[in-house]
Amino acid sequence: MGWLWFIIIGAVAGWLAGNIMRGGGFGLLMNIVVGVVGALIGGWVFDLLGIGTGDGLIGSLITALVGAILLLWVISLFKRA
């Protein structure tokens, strides 16, 4: 998958995670950052659990979305403290 697809999936995953976790996105640049970091976290977590999502577009989006949600959840824990 090329860098352009990685950025597009990151933007979509960041936007979806923002809508799920706080009711709105973060803007294009932050959606991309949240989604890309989420993809890295999601890939790491799925690898630890032995879960394979495949190499397709949907699998990549699910991995990035789950990772982005986990990222936003952890950040929200620190914001409350």
Secondary structure, 3 states (H helix, E strand, C coil): CCHHHHHHHHHHHHHHHHHHHHCCCCCHHHHHHHHHHHHHHHHHHHHHHCCCCCCCHHHHHHHHHHHHHHHHHHHHHHHHC
